[in-house]
Amino acid sequence: MPAKKEENISEKKNTQAKSVKKEESKKEKGTLEKKTSPTPKTPKKSSDEVSKTTSSKGKQKKIRIEEKFSGRQYTLGVGKRKSATALVRLYEKGKGELFVNNQPFSQYFFDILIEKASSPMDIIGQEASFDITVKVMGGGINAQSEAVRHGIARALVLHNSEWRPLLKKAGLLTRDARVKERKKPGLKRARRAPQWKKR
């Protein structure tokens, strides 16, 4: 019996010593943490905040271009091609400035498409007498350029009906209704059938 009591006492002493060591180690850690204070973290911007800042920048650009042409009379023309739609504003007494989606023509389109989009102005010979702003959406870049061309031609006719015969002869006033044909069931594409083998 006394041997068991001695064992219990020694176990209690050991547990007490361990608890004391733990407390000391915790205190040491706390002092170290106090000494080496963590550097303040910069709060990360959420995706909503980032989108807000980018959208505000975009709005600023739009406002700049709208302010440039504010208070001036314009003729509105709507052009379409495939799934692209262009809203064209034709401003009188201009310097030949052309903007598409708040960007200059030369930045938005490349060489061939610039010529294609501005071809109605070349036919009439009034390249430097109008300023044009365009908002185009949908479709690919080629369809967008053709939609812009169609919109400019329509706006020019609304502005001055004497230019109609020239633009009509060039085929710029007709709406090109060609669209990609839908796929049919049982076929690979609109018309392409699967390969057939007789034997």
DAMO-V718840 format. One record per pair of residues at least 4 apart in sequence whose ideal C-beta (glycine too) atoms are under 8 Angstrom apart, sorted by the first residue. I is the first residue (numbers start at 1). J is the second residue. Records with the same first field share a line. If there is no record, write none. Layout:
BEGIN
I = J / J
END
This chain:
BEGIN
1 = 5
2 = 6
3 = 7
4 = 8
5 = 9
6 = 10
7 = 11
8 = 12
9 = 13
10 = 14
11 = 15
12 = 16
13 = 17
14 = 18
15 = 19
16 = 20
17 = 21
18 = 22
19 = 23
20 = 24
21 = 25
22 = 26
23 = 27
24 = 28
25 = 29
26 = 30
27 = 31
28 = 32
29 = 33
30 = 34
31 = 35
32 = 36
33 = 37
45 = 49 / 50 / 53
46 = 50
47 = 51
48 = 52
49 = 53
50 = 54
51 = 55
52 = 56
53 = 57
54 = 58
55 = 59
56 = 60
57 = 61
58 = 62
59 = 63
60 = 64
61 = 65 / 102
62 = 66 / 102
63 = 67
64 = 68
65 = 69 / 99 / 102 / 133
66 = 70
69 = 74 / 89 / 91 / 131 / 133
72 = 91 / 92 / 93 / 131
73 = 91 / 92
74 = 89 / 90 / 91 / 92
75 = 89 / 90 / 155 / 156 / 158 / 159
76 = 87 / 88 / 89 / 90 / 155 / 158
77 = 88 / 90 / 151 / 152 / 153 / 154 / 155 / 156 / 157 / 158
78 = 85 / 86 / 87 / 88 / 151 / 154
79 = 85 / 86 / 88 / 146 / 147 / 148 / 149 / 150 / 151 / 152 / 153 / 154
80 = 84 / 85 / 86 / 147 / 150 / 175
81 = 139 / 143 / 144 / 146 / 147 / 150 / 175 / 176
82 = 139 / 140 / 143 / 146 / 178 / 179 / 180
83 = 138 / 139 / 143 / 179
84 = 136 / 137 / 138 / 139 / 140 / 143 / 144 / 146 / 147
85 = 136 / 137 / 138 / 139 / 147
86 = 134 / 135 / 136 / 144 / 147 / 148 / 150 / 151
87 = 134 / 135 / 136 / 151
88 = 132 / 133 / 134 / 148 / 151 / 152 / 154 / 155
89 = 132 / 133 / 134 / 155
90 = 130 / 131 / 132 / 152 / 155 / 156 / 159
91 = 130 / 131 / 132 / 133
92 = 129 / 130 / 159
93 = 129
94 = 128 / 129 / 130 / 131 / 132
95 = 128 / 131
96 = 127 / 128 / 129 / 130 / 131
97 = 104 / 131 / 132
98 = 104 / 105 / 118 / 131 / 132 / 134
99 = 103 / 104 / 105 / 132 / 133 / 134
100 = 104 / 105 / 108 / 109 / 117 / 134 / 136 / 144 / 148
101 = 108 / 134 / 135 / 136
103 = 107 / 108
104 = 108
105 = 109 / 114 / 117 / 118
106 = 114
109 = 113 / 114 / 117 / 141 / 145
110 = 114
111 = 115
112 = 116
113 = 117 / 141 / 142 / 145
114 = 118 / 145
115 = 119 / 122
116 = 145 / 146 / 149
117 = 145 / 146 / 148 / 149 / 152
118 = 122 / 127 / 149 / 152
119 = 123 / 149 / 170 / 172
120 = 124 / 149 / 152 / 153 / 156 / 167 / 170 / 172
121 = 126 / 127 / 130 / 152 / 156
122 = 127
123 = 166 / 167 / 170 / 172
124 = 156 / 163 / 166 / 167
126 = 130 / 156
132 = 152
134 = 148 / 151 / 152
136 = 144 / 147 / 148
138 = 143 / 144
139 = 143 / 144 / 147
140 = 144
141 = 145
142 = 146
143 = 147
144 = 148
145 = 149
146 = 150 / 176
147 = 151
148 = 152
149 = 153 / 172
150 = 154 / 172 / 173 / 175 / 176
151 = 155
152 = 156
153 = 157 / 167 / 172 / 173
154 = 158 / 173
155 = 159
156 = 160 / 163 / 167
157 = 161 / 163 / 164 / 167 / 173
159 = 163
163 = 167
164 = 168 / 173
165 = 169
166 = 170
167 = 172 / 173
168 = 172 / 173
180 = 190
181 = 190 / 191
182 = 190
183 = 187 / 188 / 189 / 190
184 = 190 / 191
186 = 193
187 = 191 / 192 / 193 / 194
188 = 192 / 193 / 194
END
